Amino acid sequence: MLSRKGRALWVLAIMSPTIAELCSGSSPPFEFFIPTSFALLLGLYGAGVLIVRELSVIWRTGWIGVVVLGAAYGILEEGVAIKSFFDPQWMDLGNLGIYGRYLDTNWVWAVWLTIYHSAISITLPILLLSLLYPDLRSERLLTKKAFNAVLVILFIDVLVCTTLLNDYAPYAPMYLLSIVAVVGLTLYAKHIPRNFMMPSRAQPSWKPSTFFMIGFFFILFSFFMSGIFSETALPPVVPIILLLTISFYVILLIKHGMGLTDNRAQKAYFASGILFFFVPFGIINEFSGYPGMSVVAVATAIFIMDLMRWSEGKRVLVYRVGSLLYGR
């Protein structure tokens, strides 16, 4: 029988690849659940999100520190491991392998994927974990020995990805710069004041439904802005600035309206708004030739409904969160 910390650890480790890869359709069910594929994703996403959470607790970074560490993870995965930042033929790029390419780097894609991984792969799972395990919010889940083991797992996974998954040889100075960026962002996160950009009011200023819309439109506009300009004559700096501006504006909205206490519903609705984007997205993917994505979409919709009900103290309808997390 796992301890509560053990349950929390596995919930977080599995939640990251499930949201970022399965729900998004990047790895549809018949690919995601292949044992070797799942192990590779768990070693990358699961180890990454665990390390980010542990560092944020050790360094007491606050939520902005989690976002910065999430950006470092995004660069580590897509720049160093997968090398999609540099490979113009990467399968998901489309026109972004041409549009915004400078110094052999896909800049619009690089900025978008850094934001995506910071928000979806790292910050969102950690936010959900803090809701489900509020008493563990400031506690480490890993011992020092376990932390080092997870770090080794992440290193091996990155090494496997960069040598076996994509044999593209990137422009050496830019590849080295991506490694420097990972180290630099990690060290920067360590020195961010704990209260930097934290909510400025004790109580939430806005209803939970407002944060649902903020979360939904954040991810919607991010996906929209990342590709809509790729067939236009506008300079690539335009979508890059828009992506960064939208992300910063969402942080400001959270700072202004989330509140420091009595905000469980606001946090849950914000997370649900982000997740809800993947519901119609999954159905579209089903009709685009990715079988099983409609099932993922329905499961996500039910989870969202129960998460929002649970956050307001209402009875959940399907997901037995207490049984899953606490063994009762």
C-alpha positions as CSV (number, residue, x, y, z in Angstrom):
1,M,0.0,0.0,0.0
2,L,1.4,3.3,-1.0
3,S,1.7,6.2,1.4
4,R,-0.1,9.4,0.7
5,K,3.1,11.0,-0.5
6,G,3.6,7.9,-2.7
7,R,0.2,8.3,-4.2
8,A,0.7,12.0,-4.7
9,L,4.0,11.3,-6.4
10,W,2.5,8.9,-8.9
11,V,-0.5,11.1,-9.6
12,L,1.7,14.0,-10.5
13,A,4.1,11.9,-12.6
14,I,1.3,10.3,-14.6
15,M,-0.8,13.5,-14.9
16,S,1.9,15.4,-16.8
17,P,2.2,13.2,-19.8
18,T,-1.5,12.4,-19.8
19,I,-2.5,16.0,-20.1
20,A,0.4,17.2,-22.3
21,E,0.5,14.2,-24.7
22,L,-2.7,12.1,-24.5
23,C,-5.3,14.8,-24.0
24,S,-3.6,17.1,-26.6
25,G,-3.5,14.3,-29.2
26,S,0.3,14.5,-29.6
27,S,0.3,10.9,-28.5
28,P,-3.1,9.3,-29.3
29,P,-4.2,6.3,-27.2
30,F,-2.8,3.6,-29.5
31,E,0.6,5.3,-29.3
32,F,0.5,6.6,-25.7
33,F,-0.3,3.2,-24.1
34,I,2.4,1.3,-26.0
35,P,4.7,0.2,-23.1
36,T,7.9,1.6,-24.5
37,S,6.3,4.9,-25.5
38,F,4.6,5.3,-22.1
39,A,7.9,4.5,-20.3
40,L,9.7,7.1,-22.5
41,L,7.0,9.8,-21.8
42,L,6.9,9.0,-18.1
43,G,10.7,9.2,-17.9
44,L,10.6,12.6,-19.6
45,Y,7.4,14.3,-18.4
46,G,7.0,12.5,-15.1
47,A,10.6,13.0,-14.0
48,G,10.6,16.6,-15.2
49,V,7.5,17.6,-13.3
50,L,8.7,15.9,-10.1
51,I,12.0,17.6,-10.3
52,V,10.4,21.0,-10.9
53,R,8.0,20.5,-8.0
54,E,10.8,19.4,-5.7
55,L,13.0,22.4,-6.6
56,S,10.1,24.8,-6.1
57,V,9.5,23.4,-2.6
58,I,13.2,23.3,-1.7
59,W,13.9,26.8,-3.0
60,R,10.4,28.2,-1.9
61,T,10.0,29.8,-5.3
62,G,6.3,30.5,-5.4
63,W,4.2,30.0,-8.5
64,I,6.3,32.2,-10.8
65,G,9.3,30.0,-9.9
66,V,7.3,27.0,-11.1
67,V,6.5,28.8,-14.4
68,V,10.1,29.7,-14.9
69,L,11.3,26.1,-14.1
70,G,8.5,24.9,-16.5
71,A,10.0,27.0,-19.2
72,A,13.4,25.5,-18.5
73,Y,11.8,22.1,-18.9
74,G,10.2,23.0,-22.1
75,I,13.5,24.0,-23.6
76,L,15.1,20.9,-22.2
77,E,12.5,18.7,-23.9
78,E,11.9,20.4,-27.2
79,G,15.3,22.0,-27.7
80,V,17.9,19.6,-26.1
81,A,16.1,16.2,-26.2
82,I,13.6,16.2,-29.1
83,K,15.4,19.0,-31.1
84,S,12.1,20.2,-32.6
85,F,13.3,23.8,-32.0
86,F,15.9,23.2,-34.8
87,D,14.6,20.4,-37.1
88,P,12.7,22.0,-40.0
89,Q,11.2,18.7,-40.9
90,W,9.8,17.9,-37.4
91,M,6.4,16.2,-37.9
92,D,4.3,18.7,-36.0
93,L,5.8,21.9,-37.4
94,G,4.0,22.4,-40.7
95,N,4.8,25.9,-42.0
96,L,6.5,26.8,-38.8
97,G,9.5,24.9,-40.1
98,I,9.9,27.8,-42.6
99,Y,8.1,30.7,-41.1
100,G,10.2,32.3,-38.3
101,R,13.2,30.2,-39.1
102,Y,16.5,32.1,-38.3
103,L,19.9,30.7,-37.4
104,D,18.6,27.2,-38.1
105,T,16.0,27.7,-35.3
106,N,12.2,27.6,-35.5
107,W,11.6,30.6,-33.4
108,V,7.8,30.9,-33.3
109,W,7.6,27.1,-32.6
110,A,10.3,27.4,-29.9
111,V,8.5,30.2,-28.1
112,W,5.1,28.5,-28.3
113,L,6.4,25.1,-27.1
114,T,8.2,26.7,-24.2
115,I,5.0,28.4,-23.1
116,Y,3.0,25.2,-23.7
117,H,5.3,23.0,-21.7
118,S,5.6,25.5,-18.9
119,A,1.8,25.9,-18.6
120,I,0.4,22.5,-19.6
121,S,3.2,20.0,-18.9
122,I,4.5,21.5,-15.6
123,T,2.4,24.2,-13.9
124,L,-1.1,22.7,-14.6
125,P,-0.3,19.3,-13.1
126,I,1.4,20.9,-10.1
127,L,-1.6,23.2,-9.6
128,L,-4.0,20.2,-9.7
129,L,-1.8,18.3,-7.2
130,S,-1.9,21.3,-4.8
131,L,-5.7,21.2,-5.0
132,L,-6.0,17.5,-4.4
133,Y,-3.3,17.4,-1.7
134,P,-3.4,20.8,0.0
135,D,-1.6,19.5,3.1
136,L,1.4,18.4,1.0
137,R,1.7,21.7,-0.8
138,S,4.9,22.7,1.0
139,E,6.3,19.2,1.6
140,R,8.8,17.3,-0.5
141,L,7.6,14.1,-2.2
142,L,11.0,12.7,-2.8
143,T,13.9,11.9,-0.5
144,K,17.3,13.2,-1.4
145,K,18.3,9.7,-2.8
146,A,15.0,9.4,-4.7
147,F,15.4,12.9,-6.1
148,N,18.9,12.0,-7.5
149,A,17.4,8.8,-9.0
150,V,14.7,10.8,-10.7
151,L,17.3,13.2,-12.0
152,V,19.3,10.3,-13.5
153,I,16.1,9.0,-15.1
154,L,15.5,12.4,-16.7
155,F,19.1,12.6,-17.9
156,I,19.0,9.1,-19.5
157,D,15.6,9.8,-21.1
158,V,17.0,13.1,-22.6
159,L,20.1,11.2,-23.8
160,V,17.9,8.5,-25.5
161,C,15.7,11.1,-27.2
162,T,18.5,13.2,-28.5
163,T,20.5,10.2,-29.9
164,L,17.8,7.7,-31.0
165,L,14.5,9.6,-31.5
166,N,15.7,12.4,-33.8
167,D,19.1,12.2,-35.6
168,Y,18.9,15.8,-36.8
169,A,22.2,17.6,-36.2
170,P,21.3,21.2,-35.0
171,Y,23.4,24.3,-35.5
172,A,25.9,23.8,-32.7
173,P,25.9,27.4,-31.3
174,M,22.1,27.5,-31.0
175,Y,22.0,24.0,-29.5
176,L,24.5,25.0,-26.9
177,L,22.5,28.2,-26.3
178,S,19.4,26.0,-25.5
179,I,21.5,24.2,-22.9
180,V,22.6,27.5,-21.4
181,A,19.0,28.7,-21.3
182,V,17.9,25.6,-19.3
183,V,20.7,26.2,-16.8
184,G,20.1,29.9,-16.7
185,L,16.4,29.7,-16.1
186,T,16.8,27.1,-13.4
187,L,19.3,29.3,-11.5
188,Y,17.1,32.3,-12.0
189,A,14.1,30.5,-10.5
190,K,16.2,29.8,-7.4
191,H,16.5,33.5,-6.7
192,I,13.0,34.7,-7.5
193,P,11.4,36.2,-4.4
194,R,8.7,33.9,-3.0
195,N,6.0,36.6,-3.1
196,F,6.9,37.9,-6.6
197,M,3.7,38.3,-8.7
198,M,1.6,36.6,-6.1
199,P,-2.1,37.6,-5.8
200,S,-2.4,41.0,-4.3
201,R,-5.6,40.4,-2.4
202,A,-6.6,38.1,0.4
203,Q,-9.9,37.0,-1.1
204,P,-10.7,36.3,-4.8
205,S,-12.0,39.2,-6.7
206,W,-13.8,37.2,-9.4
207,K,-16.1,34.2,-9.6
208,P,-14.8,30.8,-10.5
209,S,-16.5,30.9,-13.9
210,T,-14.4,33.9,-14.8
211,F,-11.2,31.9,-14.3
212,F,-12.7,29.1,-16.4
213,M,-12.9,31.5,-19.3
214,I,-9.4,32.9,-18.6
215,G,-7.9,29.4,-18.7
216,F,-9.9,28.4,-21.8
217,F,-9.1,31.5,-23.8
218,F,-5.5,31.4,-22.8
219,I,-4.9,28.0,-24.3
220,L,-7.2,28.8,-27.3
221,F,-5.5,32.0,-28.2
222,S,-2.0,30.4,-27.7
223,F,-2.8,27.6,-30.2
224,F,-4.4,30.1,-32.5
225,M,-1.5,32.6,-32.4
226,S,1.2,30.0,-32.8
227,G,0.1,29.1,-36.4
228,I,-2.3,31.6,-37.8
229,F,0.5,34.0,-39.1
230,S,2.6,31.3,-40.7
231,E,1.1,31.9,-44.2
232,T,1.1,35.7,-44.0
233,A,3.7,38.3,-44.8
234,L,3.8,39.6,-41.2
235,P,7.2,39.3,-39.6
236,P,7.6,36.3,-37.1
237,V,8.2,38.7,-34.3
238,V,4.5,39.5,-34.3
239,P,3.2,36.1,-33.1
240,I,6.1,35.8,-30.7
241,I,5.2,39.1,-29.1
242,L,1.6,38.2,-29.0
243,L,2.3,34.8,-27.4
244,L,4.4,36.4,-24.7
245,T,1.9,39.2,-24.2
246,I,-1.0,36.8,-23.7
247,S,0.9,34.7,-21.3
248,F,2.0,37.7,-19.2
249,Y,-1.5,39.1,-19.3
250,V,-2.9,35.9,-17.9
251,I,-0.4,36.1,-15.0
252,L,-1.5,39.6,-14.3
253,L,-5.2,38.6,-14.3
254,I,-4.4,35.8,-11.8
255,K,-2.4,38.2,-9.6
256,H,-5.3,40.7,-9.6
257,G,-8.2,38.3,-9.1
258,M,-7.2,34.9,-7.7
259,G,-6.8,35.9,-4.1
260,L,-4.6,34.2,-1.5
261,T,-7.2,32.3,0.4
262,D,-10.6,30.6,-0.1
263,N,-9.7,30.2,-3.8
264,R,-10.0,26.4,-4.3
265,A,-12.9,26.8,-6.7
266,Q,-11.1,29.6,-8.6
267,K,-8.0,27.4,-9.1
268,A,-10.1,24.4,-10.1
269,Y,-12.1,26.3,-12.6
270,F,-9.0,27.9,-14.1
271,A,-7.5,24.4,-14.5
272,S,-10.8,23.1,-15.9
273,G,-10.9,25.9,-18.5
274,I,-7.5,24.9,-19.8
275,L,-8.5,21.2,-19.9
276,F,-11.8,22.0,-21.6
277,F,-10.0,23.1,-24.7
278,F,-8.9,19.5,-25.2
279,V,-12.5,18.2,-25.3
280,P,-13.5,19.6,-28.7
281,F,-9.9,19.3,-29.8
282,G,-10.0,15.6,-29.0
283,I,-13.2,15.1,-31.0
284,I,-11.7,16.9,-34.0
285,N,-8.6,14.7,-33.7
286,E,-10.9,11.6,-33.8
287,F,-12.4,12.7,-37.1
288,S,-8.9,13.6,-38.4
289,G,-7.8,10.0,-38.2
290,Y,-6.7,9.5,-34.6
291,P,-8.9,6.7,-33.1
292,G,-9.6,6.8,-29.4
293,M,-9.4,10.5,-29.0
294,S,-13.1,10.9,-28.6
295,V,-12.9,8.6,-25.6
296,V,-10.2,10.7,-24.2
297,A,-12.3,13.8,-24.8
298,V,-15.3,12.3,-23.0
299,A,-13.2,11.2,-20.1
300,T,-11.6,14.7,-19.8
301,A,-15.1,16.3,-19.9
302,I,-16.3,14.1,-17.1
303,F,-13.1,14.8,-15.0
304,I,-13.6,18.6,-15.5
305,M,-17.2,18.3,-14.4
306,D,-16.3,16.4,-11.3
307,L,-13.3,18.6,-10.5
308,M,-15.5,21.7,-10.6
309,R,-18.2,20.1,-8.5
310,W,-15.7,18.8,-6.0
311,S,-14.0,22.2,-5.7
312,E,-17.4,23.6,-4.6
313,G,-18.1,20.9,-2.1
314,K,-20.6,19.1,-4.2
315,R,-20.8,15.3,-4.7
316,V,-18.8,14.0,-7.6
317,L,-20.6,12.0,-10.2
318,V,-18.1,9.6,-11.6
319,Y,-14.5,10.1,-10.4
320,R,-14.1,8.9,-6.9
321,V,-11.3,11.3,-6.0
322,G,-11.1,10.2,-2.4
323,S,-10.8,6.6,-3.3
324,L,-8.1,7.3,-5.9
325,L,-6.0,9.6,-3.7
326,Y,-6.5,8.4,-0.2
327,G,-7.5,4.8,-0.5
328,R,-10.9,5.0,0.9
